[in-house]
Amino acid sequence: MDIDDLEPRKAKPALKDLTALGVAELKDYIAGLEAEIARARAAIAGKEAQKNAAEAFFRKPS
C-alpha cells in the first residue's frame, strides 16, 4: 500500500474561466496542459515498467 492511499482525496480544481482569454492565451494554456499530460503519461509509463519488472522477477518459472 502506498502512503498516498492513506491520505484523503483532494478535491478537483475548479475549471478555469476561458471567456476572458484571447486566442494566444488559450493556445499557451493548451500548450501547458499538453505538457502536463505528457508528464503524467511519462509517470504512468515509469510506474507500469516498474510493475512489470516486479511481476517478471516474482513470476514462477515454468
ABEGO torsion letter per residue (X at the ends): XBAAAABBBBBBBBBBBAAABBAAAAAAAAAAAAAAAAAAAAAAAAAAAAAAAAAAAABBBX
